[in-house]
């Protein structure tokens, strides 16, 4: 059976009800939305989006931005009532929301579930106590574990969001957070490299010299290990990197940090590169041909041929990437004497888990 296409209708509720001003956050800049969201606006957005969605797609309404469950309960009900109407009519399959871990109670969960909510994403960001404190999150890690457990207890799918490169962060702390996420067995995970957005506490710390963001290379080096950990443990990573908008780009609302519009592809390209290097060195090969499905050509070659250039300049290896009609999860590596290995994505990730020492 063919997988149905998923289409999301995003409703941005910026900073409405959020009890805290975290050091990295400016929801108006991130979402591009400044106005208060009303039931009428929710309905207008849904009606505007529906004609653009294929009839055979699964539709989801998602309340993003701010902290949805921190809003006045009556306002929550009024917004959710509109979404529920479309779900009850069979037009929408899922209702999703994002919120803070310290804005979850049994009463709230009972209410949002009664309006058809199926997925709640917690903006966890980190489970390291020092990182939480220095990022002015306003809660400790115990709150996260408790909220995650409550969400699952109420039969709602759990989503978890983490950030890489917050104040006092490190590779070790990011890996700790990922391992703790895996123990919680979430429905989905998002990974965001920390960017310095205009008019945030992080911008002020950057200007004073109290904060230094991770470089793009550092972030890729950490996130590739996070992805391998998640993939091997069958965790669905639904986003890596902040979605590009007219304003979310370097030189506009992003002042500094590891921003790239194709961040996930950069990470997955480096994962492929690391595997190529391992196989080539293991077989003492300098001339490598990689055969992939056409959907993986871009990642295999690398952004602006980065993999080809890196192997030539740093390993004195020649890489040729060829497209064939093979399974999209299969990679074949050839050397001068023939086939070196045919591996699935799962096999590659398991080998990289070992290579990365995870």
Secondary structure, 3 states (H helix, E strand, C coil): CCCCCEEEEEEECCCCCCCCCCCCCCHHHHHCCCCCCCHHHHHHHHHHHHCCCCCCCEEEEEEECCCHHHCCHHHHHHHHHHHHHHHHCCCCCEEEEEECHHHCCHHHHHHHHHCCCCEEEEEEECCCHHHHHHCCCCCCHHHHHHHHHHHHHCCCEEEEEEEECCCCCCHHHHHHHHHHHHHHCCCEEEEEECEEECCCHHHHHHHHCCCCCCCHHHHHHHHHHHHHHHHHCCCCEEEECCCCCCCCCECCCEEEECCCCCHHHHHHHHHHHHHHHHHHHHCCCCEEEEEECHHHHHHHHCHHHHHHHHHHHHHCCEEEEEECCCCCCEEEEEECCEEEEEEEHHHHHHHHHHHCCC
